[in-house]
Amino acid sequence: MSTPIVELKAVGKHFRAADGSARAVLEGVDFTLREGEIVALLGQSGSGKSTMLRIMAGLIQADEGQVLYRGMPLYGTARGIRMVFQSFALFPWLTVQKNVELGLEAQGMPPEERARRAAKVIDLIGLSGFEGALPRELSGGMRQRVGIARALVMEPEVLLMDEAFSALDVLTGERLREEILELWQSGQIPTKAILVVSHNIEEAVMMADRVLIFASDPGRVRAELPISLQQPRKAESAEVRHLIDKVYELMTASSGRRGAGGGGLISEREVKLQLGDRLPQADIAHMEGILELLAEEPFHGRADLPKLAEETELTDAELLEVLNALILLGFAYLTNGDILLTELGGRYVKSGERQQMFARQLLEHVPLIAYICHGLAQDKSGDLPEDLFLKLLRFTLSEEEAERALRVAIEWGRYGDLFEYNFNTGVIQRSEEDKQDAS
């Protein structure tokens, strides 16, 4: 077995909730990154994947457990580990050359040497001729190349990539991914191991020697899939398609934990959502579009997830959130990696009263929306500030997660005509029809 470079042993990380209690972002994470491998990390948004990368890079400290680099405890940043972020994070007033040299300059390297090293990497990453350009003069793909070059010029033995291709269009992302693989396989870069956080299942299968499935609430490694296919891999090959199907199955498998954040899709056998749980980040138009697609040819009510993904223009992350919402509301269910319409879902597609059906399912299955409606009914004015519900959600969710959950609840509730929302004042209001009934 190859030599471990970075090891995480029972690593945990917490943040403080509004009531002062500690809420786990990561819990009991065990992971070893070894020489000669590319590992892909997949999981839902907010599951702690980026937090794990930052702990590995030494950018933040773990609250529990141990982080080892080359067998020694890691305190602070490690010179042999570099990270590429989703955002390009370039200094707009510096040229390509100067942006790439920045880390070398911080280390006190002489100007001549850092210019030579930067020029070599700029050529390697395909940016020759653009050394004097400013970031605003570059395309998104070229700006991300600068970000990658800035990491590679430090000659890291570990490269951490946090959704490094997700901000790019599909073709640009694929091309850049292939070029990174060519540099890796040809030995043109000294990097000995790569860890990629991604929401793109095909990207993970095309790149990685291992795919890890991350669960959430709290974040932890839930499943692992070794990939022994030789590089280069063909996306249309039967072997790759089978592996993509397997990853979908692993990602949607129930984890046996409560609510939407357990790691897989919600199943009917799991405990229903509680008031302070996350809500799937699903747009109603996407939800209805998927239901209509499932009801039509060639699916006739049942779809293999990779095939359904090909029929939509949604990313893997978006598709999984939509499916989670449909299962939560009783319009679909999951079995053996396939998504199936329920009898209710079939009726919903054909119904001329979708809003009413949607509202009934919200009140039955989404406690946050039911709680908002109850509060509005009890208040004489029928108006309640959104901050009231945000404060409640912050007891169990982070600030960002609480706002996301409330935004989803408001969007869904407005569509079901359960309440209205004033975007200028941030006030949730009882619908006009309900106000008339109350009077």
C-alpha positions as CSV (number, residue, x, y, z in Angstrom):
1,M,0.0,0.0,0.0
2,S,1.3,3.5,-0.9
3,T,2.6,5.9,1.7
4,P,0.0,8.1,3.6
5,I,0.6,11.9,3.1
6,V,-2.4,13.4,5.0
7,E,-4.4,11.5,7.7
8,L,-7.5,12.6,9.5
9,K,-8.3,10.6,12.6
10,A,-11.7,11.1,14.3
11,V,-11.7,14.8,13.2
12,G,-14.6,17.0,14.4
13,K,-15.5,20.6,13.9
14,H,-18.3,22.7,15.5
15,F,-19.8,26.1,15.2
16,R,-21.8,28.0,17.8
17,A,-25.6,28.1,17.3
18,A,-27.7,31.1,18.4
19,D,-28.3,29.6,21.8
20,G,-24.5,29.2,22.4
21,S,-24.5,25.5,22.0
22,A,-22.0,23.7,19.7
23,R,-23.4,22.2,16.5
24,A,-21.2,19.6,14.7
25,V,-20.2,20.4,11.2
26,L,-17.8,17.4,11.0
27,E,-17.9,14.4,13.3
28,G,-15.6,11.4,13.5
29,V,-14.0,11.9,10.1
30,D,-11.4,9.3,9.3
31,F,-9.6,9.7,6.0
32,T,-6.2,9.0,4.5
33,L,-4.8,10.5,1.4
34,R,-2.0,8.4,-0.1
35,E,0.8,9.0,-2.6
36,G,-0.2,8.4,-6.2
37,E,-3.9,8.8,-5.9
38,I,-6.7,11.1,-6.9
39,V,-9.7,11.1,-4.5
40,A,-13.0,12.7,-5.2
41,L,-15.3,13.8,-2.4
42,L,-19.1,14.1,-3.2
43,G,-21.9,15.2,-0.9
44,Q,-24.8,17.6,-0.5
45,S,-24.2,21.3,-0.1
46,G,-23.5,22.3,3.5
47,S,-22.2,18.8,4.4
48,G,-18.8,20.1,5.5
49,K,-16.7,19.0,2.5
50,S,-15.0,22.4,2.1
51,T,-14.5,22.6,5.9
52,M,-12.6,19.3,5.7
53,L,-10.4,20.6,3.0
54,R,-9.5,23.7,4.9
55,I,-8.6,21.6,7.9
56,M,-6.4,19.5,5.7
57,A,-4.7,22.6,4.3
58,G,-4.2,23.9,7.9
59,L,-6.3,27.0,7.2
60,I,-8.6,26.2,10.1
61,Q,-8.0,23.9,13.1
62,A,-10.1,20.8,14.0
63,D,-11.9,20.9,17.3
64,E,-11.5,17.2,17.8
65,G,-9.3,14.4,16.6
66,Q,-5.9,14.6,14.9
67,V,-4.6,15.8,11.5
68,L,-1.2,14.3,10.4
69,Y,1.0,15.4,7.6
70,R,3.7,12.9,6.8
71,G,3.0,11.2,10.1
72,M,3.5,14.4,12.1
73,P,0.7,16.5,13.7
74,L,-0.3,19.5,11.5
75,Y,-0.3,22.8,13.2
76,G,-1.0,25.8,10.9
77,T,-0.5,25.6,7.1
78,A,1.7,23.0,5.5
79,R,4.1,24.1,2.8
80,G,3.5,20.9,0.8
81,I,-0.3,21.4,0.6
82,R,-2.0,24.0,-1.7
83,M,-5.6,24.7,-2.4
84,V,-7.5,25.8,-5.5
85,F,-10.8,27.5,-4.7
86,Q,-14.1,27.7,-6.6
87,S,-13.8,31.4,-6.8
88,F,-10.8,32.6,-8.8
89,A,-9.7,34.9,-5.9
90,L,-7.2,36.8,-8.0
91,F,-5.9,40.3,-7.2
92,P,-7.4,42.4,-9.9
93,W,-4.6,45.0,-10.0
94,L,-1.9,42.3,-10.5
95,T,-0.9,40.8,-13.9
96,V,-1.1,37.1,-14.5
97,Q,2.6,36.8,-13.9
98,K,2.4,38.7,-10.6
99,N,-0.6,36.8,-9.4
100,V,1.2,33.5,-10.0
101,E,4.4,34.8,-8.3
102,L,2.6,35.9,-5.1
103,G,3.2,32.9,-3.0
104,L,6.8,32.7,-4.0
105,E,7.3,36.4,-3.1
106,A,5.7,35.8,0.3
107,Q,8.4,33.1,0.9
108,G,11.1,35.6,0.1
109,M,12.3,34.0,-3.1
110,P,14.6,36.2,-5.2
111,P,12.8,38.0,-8.2
112,E,14.8,36.2,-10.9
113,E,14.0,32.7,-9.5
114,R,10.3,33.4,-8.9
115,A,9.9,34.9,-12.4
116,R,11.5,31.7,-13.9
117,R,9.3,29.4,-11.8
118,A,6.2,31.3,-12.6
119,A,7.0,31.5,-16.4
120,K,7.4,27.7,-16.4
121,V,4.1,27.0,-14.8
122,I,2.3,29.6,-16.9
123,D,3.5,27.8,-20.0
124,L,2.6,24.5,-18.5
125,I,-1.0,25.6,-17.8
126,G,-1.5,27.0,-21.2
127,L,-1.3,30.8,-20.5
128,S,1.8,31.7,-22.4
129,G,1.4,35.1,-24.0
130,F,-0.9,36.3,-21.3
131,E,1.7,37.0,-18.6
132,G,1.1,40.8,-18.7
133,A,-2.7,40.6,-18.8
134,L,-5.0,41.7,-15.9
135,P,-7.7,39.3,-14.6
136,R,-10.5,41.4,-16.1
137,E,-9.0,40.8,-19.6
138,L,-9.3,37.0,-19.2
139,S,-12.2,34.6,-19.6
140,G,-13.4,32.6,-16.7
141,G,-11.5,29.5,-17.8
142,M,-8.3,31.5,-18.1
143,R,-8.8,33.1,-14.7
144,Q,-9.2,29.6,-13.1
145,R,-6.0,28.5,-14.9
146,V,-4.2,31.4,-13.1
147,G,-5.6,30.1,-9.8
148,I,-4.3,26.6,-10.6
149,A,-0.9,28.0,-11.7
150,R,-0.6,29.9,-8.5
151,A,-1.0,26.7,-6.6
152,L,1.2,24.6,-8.8
153,V,4.1,27.1,-8.8
154,M,4.5,26.3,-5.1
155,E,5.3,22.7,-6.2
156,P,2.9,21.1,-3.7
157,E,2.9,17.4,-3.1
158,V,-0.8,17.6,-2.2
159,L,-3.3,19.6,-4.3
160,L,-6.7,20.3,-2.8
161,M,-9.4,21.4,-5.4
162,D,-12.6,22.8,-3.9
163,E,-15.1,22.7,-6.8
164,A,-12.4,24.2,-9.0
165,F,-14.3,23.6,-12.2
166,S,-17.9,24.4,-11.1
167,A,-17.8,28.1,-12.0
168,L,-16.9,27.3,-15.6
169,D,-19.1,26.3,-18.5
170,V,-19.2,22.5,-19.2
171,L,-16.8,22.4,-22.1
172,T,-14.2,24.7,-20.5
173,G,-14.5,22.7,-17.2
174,E,-14.0,19.4,-19.1
175,R,-11.0,20.7,-21.0
176,L,-9.3,22.0,-17.9
177,R,-10.0,18.8,-16.0
178,E,-8.4,16.8,-18.8
179,E,-5.3,19.0,-18.9
180,I,-4.8,18.6,-15.2
181,L,-5.0,14.9,-15.6
182,E,-2.5,15.0,-18.4
183,L,0.0,17.0,-16.3
184,W,-0.6,14.5,-13.4
185,Q,-0.1,11.4,-15.4
186,S,2.9,12.7,-17.4
187,G,4.7,13.7,-14.2
188,Q,5.1,17.3,-15.4
189,I,4.1,18.4,-11.9
190,P,5.6,17.2,-8.6
191,T,2.2,16.7,-7.0
192,K,1.9,13.3,-5.4
193,A,-1.8,13.3,-4.5
194,I,-5.0,15.3,-5.4
195,L,-8.2,15.6,-3.5
196,V,-11.2,17.0,-5.5
197,V,-14.4,18.3,-3.9
198,S,-17.1,18.2,-6.6
199,H,-20.9,18.2,-7.2
200,N,-20.4,16.6,-10.6
201,I,-20.7,12.8,-10.5
202,E,-19.3,12.2,-14.0
203,E,-16.3,14.5,-13.2
204,A,-15.6,12.4,-10.0
205,V,-15.7,9.1,-11.9
206,M,-13.6,10.4,-14.8
207,M,-10.8,11.7,-12.5
208,A,-10.6,9.7,-9.3
209,D,-9.1,6.4,-8.1
210,R,-11.5,6.6,-5.1
211,V,-14.9,8.3,-4.7
212,L,-16.0,9.2,-1.2
213,I,-19.6,9.9,-0.4
214,F,-20.0,12.5,2.4
215,A,-23.0,12.5,4.7
216,S,-24.2,15.7,6.5
217,D,-25.5,16.8,9.8
218,P,-22.8,16.2,10.8
219,G,-20.4,15.7,7.9
220,R,-18.6,12.3,7.8
221,V,-17.5,9.7,5.2
222,R,-20.5,7.5,4.6
223,A,-19.4,5.3,1.7
224,E,-16.4,4.7,-0.5
225,L,-16.1,3.5,-4.1
226,P,-12.7,2.3,-5.5
227,I,-12.3,2.9,-9.2
228,S,-9.7,0.7,-11.0
229,L,-10.4,1.9,-14.6
230,Q,-7.3,2.9,-16.5
231,Q,-6.8,6.5,-17.7
232,P,-7.8,8.0,-20.0
233,R,-11.4,7.1,-19.5
234,K,-14.2,7.5,-22.0
235,A,-17.4,9.1,-20.6
236,E,-19.6,7.1,-22.9
237,S,-18.1,3.7,-22.1
238,A,-20.3,1.1,-20.4
239,E,-17.8,0.9,-17.5
240,V,-17.9,4.6,-16.7
241,R,-21.7,4.7,-17.1
242,H,-22.0,1.8,-14.7
243,L,-19.8,3.5,-12.1
244,I,-21.8,6.8,-12.4
245,D,-25.0,4.7,-11.8
246,K,-23.3,3.2,-8.7
247,V,-22.3,6.6,-7.3
248,Y,-25.9,7.9,-7.8
249,E,-27.1,4.8,-5.9
250,L,-24.7,5.4,-3.1
251,M,-25.5,9.1,-2.9
252,T,-29.2,8.5,-2.7
253,A,-29.1,5.6,-0.3
254,S,-30.8,6.3,3.0
255,S,-28.3,6.8,5.8
256,G,-30.8,6.0,8.5
257,R,-30.5,9.4,10.0
258,R,-33.3,11.9,10.6
259,G,-34.3,14.5,8.0
260,A,-33.0,15.8,4.7
261,G,-29.4,16.2,5.8
262,G,-28.4,12.5,6.6
263,G,-26.5,12.1,3.4
264,G,-28.9,10.2,1.1
265,L,-32.4,11.2,-0.1
266,I,-35.2,11.2,2.3
267,S,-37.1,7.9,2.4
268,E,-40.6,7.2,3.5
269,R,-39.2,4.9,6.2
270,E,-37.3,7.8,7.9
271,V,-38.6,10.1,10.6
272,K,-40.2,13.2,9.1
273,L,-38.5,16.6,9.1
274,Q,-38.4,18.6,12.3
275,L,-39.0,22.3,12.6
276,G,-35.3,23.3,12.6
277,D,-34.1,20.9,9.8
278,R,-32.6,22.0,6.5
279,L,-35.0,22.1,3.5
280,P,-34.0,20.9,0.0
281,Q,-32.9,23.8,-2.1
282,A,-35.4,23.0,-4.9
283,D,-37.0,25.4,-7.3
284,I,-40.8,24.7,-7.9
285,A,-40.4,25.0,-11.7
286,H,-37.7,22.3,-11.6
287,M,-39.9,20.1,-9.3
288,E,-42.8,20.2,-11.7
289,G,-40.6,19.8,-14.7
290,I,-39.1,16.6,-13.3
291,L,-42.6,15.3,-12.4
292,E,-43.8,15.9,-15.9
293,L,-40.7,14.3,-17.4
294,L,-41.2,11.2,-15.2
295,A,-44.8,10.9,-16.3
296,E,-44.0,10.9,-20.0
297,E,-42.1,8.7,-22.4
298,P,-39.7,7.0,-22.1
299,F,-39.9,6.9,-18.3
300,H,-43.6,6.2,-17.7
301,G,-43.3,6.9,-14.0
302,R,-39.9,5.3,-13.3
303,A,-36.4,6.7,-14.2
304,D,-32.8,5.6,-13.7
305,L,-31.1,8.6,-12.1
306,P,-28.2,8.9,-14.6
307,K,-30.7,8.8,-17.5
308,L,-32.9,11.3,-15.8
309,A,-29.9,13.6,-15.3
310,E,-29.1,13.4,-19.0
311,E,-32.7,14.5,-19.9
312,T,-32.5,17.6,-17.7
313,E,-30.2,20.6,-17.7
314,L,-29.7,20.5,-14.0
315,T,-26.4,19.8,-12.3
316,D,-26.1,16.7,-10.2
317,A,-26.4,18.8,-7.0
318,E,-29.5,20.5,-8.3
319,L,-31.1,17.3,-9.4
320,L,-30.6,15.6,-6.1
321,E,-32.1,18.6,-4.2
322,V,-35.2,18.5,-6.5
323,L,-35.6,14.7,-6.0
324,N,-35.2,15.2,-2.2
325,A,-38.0,17.7,-2.3
326,L,-40.3,15.5,-4.4
327,I,-39.8,12.6,-2.0
328,L,-40.3,14.8,1.0
329,L,-43.7,16.0,-0.3
330,G,-44.8,12.5,-1.3
331,F,-44.8,13.0,-5.1
332,A,-42.0,10.4,-5.7
333,Y,-40.0,7.7,-3.9
334,L,-36.7,5.9,-4.4
335,T,-35.9,2.3,-4.9
336,N,-32.7,0.6,-6.1
337,G,-31.3,3.8,-7.4
338,D,-34.4,4.6,-9.5
339,I,-36.9,7.4,-8.8
340,L,-40.6,6.5,-9.2
341,L,-43.8,8.6,-9.3
342,T,-46.2,8.0,-6.4
343,E,-49.9,7.7,-7.2
344,L,-50.2,11.3,-5.8
345,G,-47.4,12.5,-8.1
346,G,-49.2,11.1,-11.1
347,R,-52.4,12.9,-10.1
348,Y,-50.4,16.1,-9.5
349,V,-49.1,16.1,-13.1
350,K,-52.7,15.8,-14.5
351,S,-54.3,18.1,-12.0
352,G,-55.7,21.5,-12.7
353,E,-55.4,22.3,-9.0
354,R,-51.7,21.9,-8.4
355,Q,-51.4,24.8,-6.0
356,Q,-54.0,23.4,-3.6
357,M,-52.4,19.9,-3.8
358,F,-48.9,21.4,-3.2
359,A,-50.2,23.4,-0.2
360,R,-51.7,20.3,1.4
361,Q,-48.4,18.4,1.1
362,L,-46.5,21.4,2.5
363,L,-48.7,21.6,5.6
364,E,-48.4,17.8,6.2
365,H,-44.7,17.4,5.5
366,V,-42.9,20.7,6.2
367,P,-43.1,21.7,9.8
368,L,-41.5,25.1,9.2
369,I,-44.3,26.1,6.8
370,A,-47.0,24.7,9.1
371,Y,-45.5,26.7,12.0
372,I,-45.5,29.9,9.9
373,C,-49.1,29.4,8.9
374,H,-50.1,28.7,12.5
375,G,-48.3,31.9,13.7
376,L,-50.1,34.0,11.0
377,A,-53.4,32.5,12.0
378,Q,-52.9,33.4,15.7
379,D,-51.7,37.0,15.0
380,K,-54.5,39.5,14.7
381,S,-52.7,41.6,12.1
382,G,-51.8,38.5,10.0
383,D,-48.3,40.0,9.5
384,L,-45.1,38.5,11.1
385,P,-41.5,39.6,10.5
386,E,-39.2,37.0,8.9
387,D,-36.6,37.7,11.7
388,L,-39.0,35.9,14.1
389,F,-38.5,32.6,12.1
390,L,-34.8,33.2,11.4
391,K,-34.1,33.5,15.1
392,L,-35.9,30.2,15.6
393,L,-33.9,28.4,12.8
394,R,-30.6,29.8,14.1
395,F,-30.9,27.6,17.2
396,T,-30.3,24.5,15.0
397,L,-28.8,25.9,11.8
398,S,-26.0,28.2,10.9
399,E,-26.8,31.8,9.8
400,E,-26.5,30.9,6.1
401,E,-28.4,27.6,6.4
402,A,-31.2,29.3,8.3
403,E,-31.6,32.0,5.7
404,R,-31.6,29.3,2.9
405,A,-34.3,27.3,4.7
406,L,-36.5,30.3,5.2
407,R,-36.1,31.4,1.6
408,V,-37.2,27.9,0.4
409,A,-40.2,27.9,2.9
410,I,-41.3,31.3,1.6
411,E,-41.0,30.3,-2.0
412,W,-42.9,27.1,-1.5
413,G,-45.6,28.7,0.8
414,R,-46.2,31.6,-1.7
415,Y,-46.7,29.1,-4.5
416,G,-49.2,27.1,-2.4
417,D,-51.0,30.4,-1.6
418,L,-50.5,29.8,2.1
419,F,-49.1,33.2,2.7
420,E,-47.6,36.2,1.0
421,Y,-44.2,37.9,1.5
422,N,-43.2,41.6,1.2
423,F,-39.7,41.7,-0.2
424,N,-39.3,45.4,0.8
425,T,-40.1,45.0,4.5
426,G,-39.2,41.3,5.1
427,V,-42.7,40.6,6.5
428,I,-44.6,37.4,5.9
429,Q,-48.3,38.1,5.5
430,R,-51.5,36.0,5.7
431,S,-53.0,35.7,2.2
432,E,-55.7,38.1,1.3
433,E,-58.2,35.2,1.1
434,D,-57.4,34.1,4.6
435,K,-57.6,37.7,5.9
436,Q,-61.1,38.0,4.5
437,D,-62.1,34.6,6.0
438,A,-60.7,35.8,9.4
439,S,-62.7,39.0,9.3
